[in-house]
Amino acid sequence: MTRRIDRLSEDDRVLWNLVARTAKPLKGKAAIVIPDIVVDPKPTPVPAVGSPVVAAKPKTQHVSHALDEPTLDKLKKGRLPIEGRVDLHGMTQDEAYSLLFAFLHRAHAGGIRYVLVITGKGSSSGGDGVLRRSVPAWLSTPAFRPLVSSHDHAARNHGGSGALYVRLRRVRA
């Protein structure tokens, strides 16, 4: 009898990570703690006494990646197909980040151009939702830059301010 060795697909790996985070150790067993990797920031040089202090120019962290108007109008009116969608409702930031990255990576590899990311509108207590604020910032980070070309808020019929249209970059041959 031969033993079959299966490799986990990206979907299975994401699902397993979501489930593994909710697991509790058995009574009497110690939980395995995996330390986070901490990168020490570069020490800032201390200016000498009496030397003039020059303020450093702040780096622009967030770059606007809005969709162009004709494309946005076509998406809103349904003339441009949304080829994939992912719903991040009810997830923690870590779970949502993992799922979003895996989803966009698969969609990009599959040659998909336009996807809908549903974040939800947030808590009913009047505040903005955490994912609603975080996802646009994530899409502008270096991790997502090779995948995402631009993004913008969705039309009302696609979720309004609780969803985003995302245009993925073309796959280079």
C-alpha positions in Angstrom: 0.0 0.0 0.0 1.5 3.3 -1.0 1.0 6.4 1.0 -0.3 9.4 -0.9 1.4 12.7 -0.1 -0.8 15.7 -0.8 0.4 19.3 -0.9 -1.8 21.9 0.6 -3.3 24.3 -1.9 -3.1 28.0 -1.1 -6.8 28.0 -0.1 -6.3 25.1 2.3 -3.2 26.8 3.8 -5.2 30.0 4.5 -8.1 28.0 5.9 -5.7 26.0 8.1 -4.1 29.1 9.4 -7.5 30.6 10.3 -8.5 27.4 12.2 -5.1 26.9 13.9 -5.3 30.4 15.5 -8.5 29.5 17.2 -7.2 26.2 18.7 -6.6 26.0 22.4 -4.1 23.6 24.0 -5.3 20.6 26.0 -5.4 20.9 29.8 -2.0 20.3 31.2 -0.2 21.0 27.9 1.7 24.2 27.4 0.8 26.3 24.4 3.6 26.7 21.8 4.5 30.3 21.5 6.0 31.4 18.3 7.9 34.7 18.8 7.3 37.5 16.3 10.3 38.6 14.3 11.3 42.1 15.5 13.5 44.3 13.3 15.4 46.8 15.3 15.1 50.3 13.8 18.2 52.1 12.9 19.4 54.3 15.8 18.9 58.0 15.1 22.0 60.0 15.4 22.1 62.5 18.3 23.1 66.0 17.2 26.1 67.6 18.9 25.4 70.3 21.5 25.2 73.7 19.8 24.7 72.3 16.3 21.6 73.4 14.4 18.9 70.8 14.2 17.4 70.4 10.7 14.0 68.7 10.6 13.9 65.7 8.2 11.4 65.9 5.3 8.6 63.4 6.0 8.4 60.6 3.5 5.1 60.2 1.6 3.8 56.9 2.9 0.4 56.7 1.2 0.2 57.1 -2.6 -3.3 57.6 -4.1 -4.1 54.6 -6.4 -7.6 55.6 -7.6 -9.2 54.1 -10.6 -9.6 56.3 -13.6 -13.1 57.7 -14.2 -14.0 55.8 -17.4 -13.1 52.5 -15.8 -14.9 53.3 -12.6 -18.0 54.2 -14.5 -17.9 51.0 -16.5 -17.5 49.0 -13.3 -20.4 50.8 -11.6 -22.7 50.3 -14.5 -21.8 46.6 -15.0 -20.2 47.1 -18.4 -16.9 45.8 -17.1 -17.1 42.4 -15.5 -16.0 41.8 -11.9 -14.3 38.5 -12.2 -13.8 37.7 -8.5 -14.9 38.7 -5.1 -13.8 38.1 -1.5 -15.8 38.8 1.6 -13.8 39.8 4.7 -16.8 40.3 7.1 -16.2 39.3 10.7 -12.5 38.5 10.3 -9.7 39.8 12.4 -7.1 42.0 10.7 -4.6 39.1 10.6 -7.1 36.7 9.1 -8.3 39.3 6.6 -4.8 40.2 5.6 -3.8 36.5 4.9 -7.0 35.8 3.0 -6.8 39.0 0.9 -3.1 38.4 0.0 -3.8 34.8 -1.0 -6.9 35.7 -2.9 -5.2 38.5 -4.9 -2.2 36.4 -5.5 -4.3 33.6 -7.0 -6.5 36.1 -9.0 -3.4 37.8 -10.4 -1.8 34.4 -11.4 -5.1 33.5 -13.1 -5.0 36.6 -15.2 -8.0 38.3 -13.6 -8.1 42.1 -13.9 -11.0 43.3 -11.7 -12.1 42.0 -8.3 -14.4 43.2 -5.6 -13.2 43.2 -2.0 -16.0 43.4 0.6 -14.8 44.8 3.9 -18.2 45.7 5.5 -19.1 49.2 6.7 -17.9 48.6 10.3 -19.5 48.6 13.7 -23.1 49.9 14.2 -21.9 52.2 17.0 -21.1 54.9 14.4 -17.4 54.3 14.1 -15.6 53.3 10.9 -14.8 49.6 10.7 -11.2 48.5 11.2 -11.1 46.6 7.9 -12.8 49.4 6.0 -9.9 51.7 7.1 -7.1 49.1 6.9 -7.7 47.4 3.5 -7.0 50.5 1.3 -3.8 51.1 3.3 -2.8 47.4 2.8 -3.3 47.7 -0.9 -0.8 50.5 -1.1 2.0 48.6 0.8 5.0 47.1 -1.0 3.6 43.5 -0.4 0.6 44.2 -2.6 2.3 46.5 -5.1 3.3 43.8 -7.6 -0.3 42.6 -7.6 -2.5 45.7 -7.4 -2.6 48.4 -10.0 -5.3 50.6 -8.5 -8.4 50.5 -6.2 -11.4 52.7 -5.4 -14.6 52.6 -3.4 -17.4 50.5 -5.0 -20.7 51.7 -6.3 -23.8 51.5 -4.1 -25.1 48.4 -5.9 -21.8 46.6 -5.2 -21.6 47.5 -1.5 -20.9 51.2 -1.5 -18.4 52.3 1.1 -18.2 48.8 2.5 -16.5 47.4 -0.6 -13.6 48.2 -3.0 -13.0 47.7 -6.7 -9.4 46.5 -7.2 -7.7 46.4 -10.6 -4.9 43.9 -10.7 -1.7 44.3 -12.7 -1.4 42.4 -16.0 0.6 39.2 -15.8 4.0 39.6 -17.5 4.8 36.9 -20.0 
